[in-house]
Amino acid sequence: MYVKLTIAERLKDLRTERRLTLEQLAEQTGLSRAALGRYESDDCKEISPTAVVTLAKFYGVSADYLLGLTETKNHSNTDLHDLHLSDDMIELLANGRINNRLLCEIAAHKDFRRLMTDIEICVDRIADSRINDLNTMLSAVRQKILDDQEVDQDDLYVRTLELAQISTESYFSHVIQHDLDAILHDIREAHRRDSTTADSDSPAADAAKRLQEAMRYEGSREEKMVRVFLANLGIPYDRLTKEEFVTLIGILEKSDLMKSSYNKRGRKKQQR
C-alpha cells in the first residue's frame, strides 16, 4: 500500500482484478502464457514493446502506467489546470510528505461525496439556523415548564428538553466522523492482506496465540511450564524429545521465578 508497484506487480494486479488466469489472458491477448508468466515474475528484467501496447490496450490503461512512469491508469496527459488544484494542494501532493495513494483511495470512495457535502454544510453554516431555531424552541418550552410548574431541573421531562439541545459543532462532528469511519473501514478491509499491513497472520500475533494456548493447557505442572517457556521462544512443543523434555525441566526447576509463580498459585488454592 505504501510502496511504488513494480511492472510485474501492476500486471498481476490488473489480471487478478479481471479474475483471469494466465491461460485465459493468453487466449484473449494472443501473447504466450510463458511470456505473460515471466512478465509477472519478480525477476522480470524487461517486457517487449509489443506486449506493453497489447496489454495496455487490453486492460484499458496507459503504457506509462504499465511501465511505472505514472500512478494514473488512464489520465497520464491530463492538464494540471483541468484539475482545479490550488498551489498549496499541488505542493502538498508533490512534496512526498503524505501517502498520495491513500489520499486518492479516500477521495475515490463511493461515500466521499457525502463526506464532502456534510463538511460543506458544516463549514458554510448552511443548517446552523435550523438547529439553533430548534434549540431555542426546546429551551423556551423547558423554561416555561420551570416557571409554571413546581418541578426541579432534574425532572425527567425537563432534563430531556435540556439534553435534546445540541450545539452545531457537536452535531456535525458526529455526522462527519460517521462518514469518515465508514470510508476508512472499507479501505482498511480492502488492504487487510497487503504485505505492508500488520494483520492477524503476523509473527507477533502467531506468538501471542501460541502463548495463550500454552497458558490454557490443563496437563501436569511440569508440562505446562515447558509449554509456556517454549511458546515464548516460538518452539513447537511436539518437536521436543523425551530426553530434551527431562533436561529442560531440570533447567526450569532452577528458576526462582518459575518456583515463586507456581508456589503462589498453590497457596491461593489452599486459601480457598
DRENMI-351941 format. One record per residue: residue number from 1; x, y, z of N, C-alpha, C in turn; residue in three letters. Coordinates in steps of 0.05 Angstrom, whole numbers, plus 5000, padded with zeros to 4 digits. Example, Ala and Ser with C-alpha at 12.3 -4.5 7.8 and 13.67 -1.06 7.14 Angstrom:
   i n_c1 n_c2 n_c3 ca_c1 ca_c2 ca_c3 c_c1 c_c2 c_c3  aa
   1 5264 4886 5156  5246  4910  5156 5264 4934 5156 ALA
   2 5257 4955 5142  5273  4979  5143 5258 5001 5157 SER
//
This chain:
   i n_c1 n_c2 n_c3 ca_c1 ca_c2 ca_c3 c_c1 c_c2 c_c3  aa
   1 5016 4976 5000  5000  5000  5000 5017 5025 5000 MET
   2 5041 5023 5011  5058  5047  5014 5081 5049 4995 TYR
   3 5086 5028 4979  5109  5028  4961 5100 5029 4932 VAL
   4 5118 5039 4916  5112  5040  4887 5112 5012 4875 LYS
   5 5091 5006 4860  5088  4980  4848 5108 4976 4825 LEU
   6 5119 4951 4823  5136  4944  4801 5119 4938 4777 THR
   7 5132 4935 4754  5117  4928  4729 5103 4901 4733 ILE
   8 5117 4882 4745  5105  4855  4750 5081 4857 4768 ALA
   9 5083 4873 4789  5060  4876  4807 5036 4889 4794 GLU
  10 5042 4909 4777  5020  4922  4763 5005 4903 4745 ARG
  11 5021 4887 4730  5009  4868  4712 4993 4847 4726 LEU
  12 5003 4837 4748  4989  4817  4764 4964 4828 4776 LYS
  13 4965 4852 4786  4941  4865  4798 4919 4868 4777 ASP
  14 4927 4877 4753  4907  4882  4732 4894 4855 4724 LEU
  15 4910 4834 4723  4899  4808  4715 4880 4797 4736 ARG
  16 4889 4799 4762  4872  4788  4783 4846 4805 4787 THR
  17 4848 4831 4780  4823  4847  4781 4803 4837 4761 GLU
  18 4812 4827 4739  4794  4816  4718 4787 4786 4724 ARG
  19 4800 4775 4745  4796  4747  4752 4803 4728 4730 ARG
  20 4826 4733 4718  4835  4717  4695 4859 4700 4703 LEU
  21 4861 4676 4693  4885  4660  4696 4904 4668 4674 THR
  22 4929 4660 4676  4949  4666  4655 4940 4653 4629 LEU
  23 4928 4629 4631  4919  4616  4606 4897 4631 4593 GLU
  24 4878 4641 4608  4856  4657  4597 4866 4683 4585 GLN
  25 4885 4696 4599  4897  4721  4589 4911 4716 4562 LEU
  26 4925 4694 4561  4940  4687  4536 4921 4683 4513 ALA
  27 4898 4670 4518  4878  4666  4497 4866 4692 4487 GLU
  28 4862 4711 4506  4848  4736  4498 4867 4757 4487 GLN
  29 4893 4755 4492  4911  4775  4482 4929 4765 4459 THR
  30 4931 4739 4456  4948  4728  4435 4977 4726 4444 GLY
  31 4983 4734 4468  5010  4731  4479 5014 4704 4491 LEU
  32 5038 4693 4492  5042  4666  4502 5039 4666 4533 SER
  33 5030 4643 4543  5027  4640  4572 5054 4643 4586 ARG
  34 5075 4632 4574  5102  4632  4586 5112 4661 4588 ALA
  35 5107 4677 4567  5116  4705  4568 5101 4721 4589 ALA
  36 5075 4716 4590  5058  4731  4610 5067 4724 4638 LEU
  37 5073 4698 4643  5082  4690  4670 5109 4702 4676 GLY
  38 5126 4704 4656  5152  4717  4660 5150 4746 4667 ARG
  39 5131 4760 4653  5127  4789  4658 5118 4794 4687 TYR
  40 5103 4775 4698  5092  4778  4725 5111 4768 4747 GLU
  41 5133 4756 4740  5152  4745  4760 5169 4767 4772 SER
  42 5179 4763 4796  5195  4783  4810 5221 4788 4796 ASP
  43 5232 4769 4781  5258  4773  4769 5255 4782 4739 ASP
  44 5232 4792 4732  5228  4802  4705 5246 4826 4700 CYS
  45 5262 4825 4679  5281  4846  4672 5271 4865 4651 LYS
  46 5255 4854 4632  5245  4871  4610 5219 4860 4599 GLU
  47 5204 4877 4585  5179  4868  4573 5179 4880 4544 ILE
  48 5171 4865 4525  5173  4874  4498 5154 4897 4492 SER
  49 5161 4916 4475  5143  4938  4468 5116 4929 4458 PRO
  50 5116 4907 4442  5091  4896  4432 5073 4887 4455 THR
  51 5085 4874 4475  5069  4865  4497 5058 4888 4514 ALA
  52 5074 4909 4516  5065  4933  4531 5040 4945 4518 VAL
  53 5042 4949 4491  5020  4960  4477 4995 4942 4478 VAL
  54 4999 4916 4475  4977  4897  4475 4963 4896 4502 THR
  55 4979 4895 4523  4968  4893  4550 4955 4919 4559 LEU
  56 4967 4942 4551  4956  4968  4558 4928 4971 4545 ALA
  57 4926 4963 4520  4901  4965  4505 4880 4946 4517 LYS
  58 4889 4922 4524  4871  4901  4535 4860 4910 4562 PHE
  59 4877 4921 4579  4868  4929  4606 4856 4957 4607 TYR
  60 4859 4972 4585  4848  4999  4584 4863 5018 4601 GLY
  61 4890 5015 4602  4907  5033  4618 4928 5044 4599 VAL
  62 4942 5065 4609  4964  5076  4593 4989 5059 4594 SER
  63 5005 5061 4573  5031  5046  4573 5049 5057 4595 ALA
  64 5047 5084 4600  5063  5096  4621 5057 5083 4648 ASP
  65 5031 5076 4653  5024  5064  4678 5037 5036 4680 TYR
  66 5035 5020 4659  5047  4993  4660 5077 4994 4665 LEU
  67 5090 5014 4654  5119  5017  4657 5128 5031 4683 LEU
  68 5109 5039 4699  5115  5051  4725 5123 5080 4723 GLY
  69 5117 5093 4700  5124  5121  4696 5103 5140 4708 LEU
  70 5080 5130 4714  5059  5146  4726 5042 5128 4744 THR
  71 5028 5140 4763  5010  5125  4781 4981 5125 4771 GLU
  72 4976 5140 4749  4949  5142  4738 4946 5122 4715 THR
  73 4924 5108 4716  4920  5087  4695 4910 5099 4669 LYS
  74 4894 5120 4670  4880  5128  4645 4884 5158 4639 ASN
  75 4896 5173 4656  4896  5202  4652 4925 5214 4653 HIS
  76 4943 5201 4640  4971  5209  4642 4976 5237 4629 SER
  77 4959 5245 4611  4963  5271  4597 4944 5293 4606 ASN
  78 4931 5289 4628  4912  5309  4638 4927 5335 4645 THR
  79 4917 5358 4636  4930  5383  4642 4925 5390 4671 ASP
  80 4946 5401 4684  4944  5408  4712 4922 5428 4717 LEU
  81 4918 5446 4698  4897  5466  4701 4869 5454 4703 HIS
  82 4865 5431 4690  4839  5418  4690 4832 5406 4717 ASP
  83 4851 5403 4734  4846  5390  4760 4836 5410 4781 LEU
  84 4838 5436 4774  4828  5458  4792 4841 5456 4820 HIS
  85 4866 5451 4821  4880  5450  4847 4893 5476 4854 LEU
  86 4893 5482 4880  4907  5506  4889 4937 5501 4890 SER
  87 4953 5523 4892  4982  5520  4894 4990 5503 4918 ASP
  88 4976 5508 4941  4982  5493  4965 4977 5464 4962 ASP
  89 4955 5456 4948  4949  5428  4944 4969 5415 4925 MET
  90 4977 5429 4905  4998  5418  4886 5024 5413 4901 ILE
  91 5031 5432 4918  5056  5430  4934 5053 5406 4953 GLU
  92 5030 5403 4966  5026  5381  4984 5028 5354 4970 LEU
  93 5017 5351 4946  5018  5326  4931 5046 5320 4920 LEU
  94 5061 5341 4915  5087  5338  4902 5110 5334 4921 ALA
  95 5107 5342 4947  5130  5341  4965 5135 5314 4977 ASN
  96 5116 5295 4973  5121  5268  4983 5118 5264 5012 GLY
  97 5106 5283 5026  5104  5281  5055 5079 5266 5064 ARG
  98 5060 5261 5046  5036  5246  5053 5034 5222 5034 ILE
  99 5017 5204 5041  5012  5180  5025 4992 5187 5003 ASN
 100 5001 5195 4980  4982  5203  4958 4963 5181 4950 ASN
 101 4973 5157 4950  4956  5134  4941 4933 5131 4961 ARG
 102 4938 5133 4986  4917  5131  5006 4897 5154 5004 LEU
 103 4908 5178 4999  4890  5201  4996 4872 5197 4972 LEU
 104 4883 5186 4950  4866  5181  4926 4845 5160 4932 CYS
 105 4852 5139 4948  4832  5119  4954 4809 5131 4970 GLU
 106 4816 5148 4989  4795  5161  5005 4777 5178 4987 ILE
 107 4789 5194 4969  4774  5212  4952 4757 5197 4931 ALA
 108 4767 5173 4923  4753  5157  4903 4731 5139 4915 ALA
 109 4729 5138 4941  4709  5121  4954 4681 5130 4947 HIS
 110 4663 5111 4946  4635  5117  4938 4621 5137 4956 LYS
 111 4630 5138 4982  4616  5156  5001 4632 5182 5006 ASP
 112 4653 5186 4990  4669  5211  4995 4653 5236 4989 PHE
 113 4635 5234 4968  4619  5258  4961 4601 5266 4985 ARG
 114 4590 5246 4998  4573  5252  5021 4589 5266 5043 ARG
 115 4613 5255 5048  4631  5267  5068 4636 5297 5061 LEU
 116 4643 5302 5036  4649  5330  5028 4624 5347 5030 MET
 117 4601 5336 5023  4576  5352  5026 4570 5359 5055 THR
 118 4574 5340 5073  4569  5345  5101 4589 5366 5112 ASP
 119 4614 5364 5103  4634  5384  5111 4627 5411 5101 ILE
 120 4617 5413 5076  4610  5438  5065 4586 5451 5080 GLU
 121 4567 5434 5088  4544  5444  5103 4554 5455 5130 ILE
 122 4573 5441 5142  4584  5449  5168 4600 5475 5165 CYS
 123 4618 5476 5146  4636  5499  5143 4620 5524 5135 VAL
 124 4601 5521 5117  4586  5544  5108 4562 5551 5125 ASP
 125 4558 5535 5147  4537  5540  5167 4509 5540 5154 ARG
 126 4505 5523 5134  4480  5522  5119 4457 5513 5137 ILE
 127 4462 5495 5156  4440  5484  5172 4440 5496 5200 ALA
 128 4459 5514 5206  4461  5525  5233 4435 5538 5243 ASP
 129 4423 5554 5226  4399  5568  5235 4376 5550 5243 SER
 130 4373 5527 5228  4352  5509  5235 4357 5495 5261 ARG
 131 4383 5487 5266  4390  5474  5291 4386 5494 5314 ILE
 132 4395 5519 5310  4392  5539  5331 4363 5545 5337 ASN
 133 4346 5545 5316  4318  5550  5320 4305 5528 5337 ASP
 134 4313 5503 5332  4303  5481  5347 4312 5483 5376 LEU
 135 4337 5490 5380  4348  5493  5407 4333 5515 5422 ASN
 136 4327 5536 5409  4313  5559  5421 4285 5551 5430 THR
 137 4271 5536 5413  4244  5526  5419 4245 5508 5443 MET
 138 4263 5489 5443  4265  5470  5465 4272 5484 5491 LEU
 139 4289 5504 5490  4297  5519  5514 4273 5535 5524 SER
 140 4257 5546 5506  4234  5562  5515 4213 5545 5528 ALA
 141 4208 5521 5517  4189  5503  5529 4198 5493 5556 VAL
 142 4224 5488 5559  4235  5479  5584 4232 5501 5605 ARG
 143 4238 5525 5598  4236  5547  5617 4207 5553 5625 GLN
 144 4189 5549 5606  4160  5553  5612 4151 5533 5633 LYS
 145 4160 5508 5630  4152  5487  5650 4164 5494 5677 ILE
 146 4189 5503 5678  4201  5510  5703 4187 5534 5717 LEU
 147 4178 5552 5701  4164  5576  5712 4136 5570 5721 ASP
 148 4122 5553 5707  4093  5548  5712 4088 5525 5731 ASP
 149 4107 5507 5734  4101  5483  5750 4123 5479 5771 GLN
 150 4115 5466 5792  4134  5461  5814 4151 5436 5809 GLU
 151 4169 5438 5791  4188  5416  5785 4216 5427 5786 VAL
 152 4235 5408 5792  4263  5417  5792 4276 5412 5766 ASP
 153 4301 5420 5763  4315  5418  5738 4322 5389 5730 GLN
 154 4321 5371 5750  4327  5343  5745 4303 5326 5739 ASP
 155 4280 5338 5737  4256  5324  5729 4260 5311 5701 ASP
 156 4249 5287 5698  4254  5271  5673 4249 5287 5648 LEU
 157 4225 5300 5646  4218  5314  5622 4233 5340 5618 TYR
 158 4238 5354 5641  4254  5379  5639 4283 5373 5630 VAL
 159 4294 5352 5642  4321  5344  5634 4322 5335 5605 ARG
 160 4301 5321 5596  4300  5312  5568 4301 5336 5549 THR
 161 4286 5357 5555  4285  5380  5539 4313 5394 5538 LEU
 162 4327 5392 5560  4354  5404  5560 4374 5387 5544 GLU
 163 4373 5361 5547  4392  5344  5533 4386 5342 5503 LEU
 164 4361 5348 5495  4353  5347  5467 4366 5369 5451 ALA
 165 4377 5390 5465  4390  5412  5452 4419 5404 5446 GLN
 166 4429 5411 5423  4456  5403  5415 4470 5426 5400 ILE
 167 4495 5430 5404  4510  5450  5390 4515 5442 5361 SER
 168 4517 5460 5343  4522  5454  5315 4549 5440 5313 THR
 169 4569 5448 5329  4595  5436  5327 4594 5406 5335 GLU
 170 4580 5400 5356  4577  5372  5365 4562 5356 5345 SER
 171 4541 5367 5334  4525  5352  5315 4541 5345 5290 TYR
 172 4554 5365 5278  4569  5359  5253 4594 5343 5258 PHE
 173 4605 5346 5282  4628  5329  5289 4620 5300 5288 SER
 174 4597 5294 5299  4587  5266  5298 4581 5257 5270 HIS
 175 4567 5273 5255  4560  5265  5227 4585 5261 5210 VAL
 176 4603 5279 5211  4627  5277  5194 4645 5253 5203 ILE
 177 4647 5249 5229  4662  5226  5239 4650 5200 5230 GLN
 178 4623 5199 5229  4609  5175  5220 4615 5170 5190 HIS
 179 4615 5191 5174  4621  5189  5146 4650 5178 5142 ASP
 180 4668 5190 5156  4696  5183  5153 4702 5154 5163 LEU
 181 4689 5146 5185  4693  5119  5196 4685 5098 5175 ASP
 182 4663 5103 5161  4653  5084  5141 4673 5081 5118 ALA
 183 4684 5103 5110  4704  5103  5088 4729 5088 5096 ILE
 184 4740 5095 5120  4764  5083  5129 4761 5053 5135 LEU
 185 4737 5045 5144  4732  5017  5148 4734 5001 5122 HIS
 186 4722 5011 5101  4723  4998  5075 4752 4996 5064 ASP
 187 4767 5018 5066  4794  5018  5056 4812 4999 5073 ILE
 188 4808 4999 5099  4823  4982  5117 4818 4952 5110 ARG
 189 4793 4945 5105  4786  4918  5097 4798 4911 5070 GLU
 190 4799 4930 5052  4810  4924  5025 4840 4918 5026 ALA
 191 4853 4929 5047  4882  4925  5049 4890 4905 5071 HIS
 192 4870 4889 5079  4875  4870  5101 4898 4852 5095 ARG
 193 4901 4843 5070  4921  4823  5063 4946 4836 5049 ARG
 194 4949 4862 5050  4972  4874  5039 4997 4865 5053 ASP
 195 5019 4863 5038  5045  4854  5050 5055 4874 5070 SER
 196 5047 4900 5068  5056  4920  5086 5036 4925 5109 THR
 197 5016 4908 5111  4996  4912  5132 5000 4891 5154 THR
 198 4999 4900 5179  5001  4882  5202 4974 4870 5207 ALA
 199 4970 4845 5199  4944  4832  5203 4946 4809 5223 ASP
 200 4925 4793 5224  4924  4771  5244 4944 4749 5238 SER
 201 4957 4749 5214  4976  4728  5207 5004 4737 5213 ASP
 202 5008 4759 5227  5035  4769  5232 5049 4751 5252 SER
 203 5076 4751 5253  5091  4735  5272 5084 4741 5301 PRO
 204 5080 4766 5307  5073  4774  5335 5046 4761 5343 ALA
 205 5027 4762 5324  5000  4750  5330 5003 4720 5334 ALA
 206 5019 4707 5317  5023  4678  5320 5035 4671 5347 ASP
 207 5055 4687 5355  5069  4682  5380 5049 4685 5404 ALA
 208 5033 4706 5403  5013  4710  5424 4993 4687 5425 ALA
 209 4985 4677 5402  4966  4655  5401 4979 4630 5414 LYS
 210 5004 4624 5407  5018  4601  5419 5020 4603 5449 ARG
 211 5026 4627 5459  5029  4631  5488 5002 4627 5502 LEU
 212 4980 4637 5490  4954  4634  5502 4946 4605 5503 GLN
 213 4952 4590 5482  4946  4561  5482 4962 4547 5504 GLU
 214 4987 4555 5507  5004  4542  5528 4993 4548 5556 ALA
 215 4984 4573 5560  4974  4581  5587 4948 4566 5593 MET
 216 4933 4559 5572  4907  4545  5577 4910 4514 5580 ARG
 217 4935 4505 5577  4939  4476  5578 4932 4465 5606 TYR
 218 4918 4443 5608  4909  4433  5634 4923 4407 5642 GLU
 219 4946 4402 5631  4961  4378  5639 4977 4382 5665 GLY
 220 4999 4368 5667  5016  4369  5691 5029 4396 5693 SER
 221 5038 4402 5718  5052  4428  5724 5077 4430 5707 ARG
 222 5092 4408 5706  5118  4408  5691 5113 4412 5661 GLU
 223 5094 4399 5650  5089  4401  5621 5079 4429 5614 GLU
 224 5062 4440 5631  5053  4467  5626 5076 4487 5627 LYS
 225 5093 4483 5646  5116  4501  5649 5134 4501 5624 MET
 226 5138 4477 5614  5154  4474  5590 5140 4486 5566 VAL
 227 5114 4482 5563  5099  4493  5541 5100 4523 5540 ARG
 228 5097 4536 5564  5098  4565  5565 5125 4575 5557 VAL
 229 5146 4562 5567  5173  4570  5561 5179 4568 5531 PHE
 230 5171 4546 5519  5176  4542  5490 5159 4561 5473 LEU
 231 5135 4567 5482  5118  4586  5467 5130 4613 5465 ALA
 232 5144 4622 5487  5157  4648  5487 5180 4648 5467 ASN
 233 5192 4625 5461  5214  4623  5442 5204 4616 5414 LEU
 234 5179 4610 5411  5169  4602  5385 5176 4574 5377 GLY
 235 5181 4557 5396  5189  4529  5391 5165 4511 5395 ILE
 236 5157 4495 5375  5134  4477  5379 5140 4455 5400 PRO
 237 5122 4451 5418  5126  4432  5439 5129 4403 5428 TYR
 238 5115 4397 5407  5115  4370  5396 5143 4362 5385 ASP
 239 5160 4381 5380  5186  4375  5369 5206 4366 5391 ARG
 240 5198 4368 5416  5215  4361  5438 5217 4331 5441 LEU
 241 5241 4320 5444  5244  4291  5450 5241 4287 5480 THR
 242 5238 4262 5489  5235  4256  5517 5259 4266 5533 LYS
 243 5283 4261 5522  5307  4269  5535 5309 4299 5538 GLU
 244 5301 4314 5517  5302  4343  5518 5282 4354 5538 GLU
 245 5259 4340 5540  5239  4349  5559 5249 4347 5588 PHE
 246 5262 4324 5594  5273  4320  5621 5295 4340 5627 VAL
 247 5312 4345 5608  5334  4364  5611 5322 4392 5616 THR
 248 5302 4400 5600  5291  4426  5603 5276 4430 5630 LEU
 249 5263 4409 5639  5250  4410  5666 5271 4416 5687 ILE
 250 5294 4402 5685  5315  4406  5705 5325 4434 5705 GLY
 251 5327 4446 5681  5336  4474  5680 5316 4493 5691 ILE
 252 5291 4489 5683  5269  4507  5692 5265 4506 5722 LEU
 253 5270 4482 5734  5266  4479  5763 5286 4496 5779 GLU
 254 5307 4504 5766  5327  4521  5779 5319 4551 5780 LYS
 255 5298 4558 5765  5290  4586  5763 5273 4594 5788 SER
 256 5282 4614 5803  5267  4624  5825 5240 4636 5816 ASP
 257 5241 4648 5792  5216  4660  5781 5195 4639 5776 LEU
 258 5203 4616 5765  5184  4594  5760 5174 4583 5786 MET
 259 5191 4579 5806  5183  4568  5831 5163 4586 5845 LYS
 260 5169 4612 5846  5151  4630  5860 5125 4632 5847 SER
 261 5125 4631 5820  5100  4633  5806 5081 4610 5812 SER
 262 5092 4586 5813  5075  4563  5819 5069 4560 5848 TYR
 263 5087 4568 5866  5081  4567  5895 5058 4586 5902 ASN
 264 5058 4609 5890  5036  4628  5895 5009 4617 5887 LYS
 265 5009 4603 5864  4984  4591  5856 4975 4570 5876 ARG
 266 4994 4554 5886  4987  4533  5905 4976 4545 5931 GLY
 267 4988 4567 5940  4978  4580  5964 4950 4591 5961 ARG
 268 4944 4602 5937  4918  4613  5932 4897 4591 5933 LYS
 269 4904 4568 5922  4885  4546  5922 4880 4536 5951 LYS
 270 4901 4536 5968  4897  4528  5996 4879 4547 6011 GLN
 271 4881 4573 6005  4865  4592  6019 4835 4589 6014 GLN
 272 4829 4578 5990  4801  4574  5984 4789 4551 6001 ARG
//
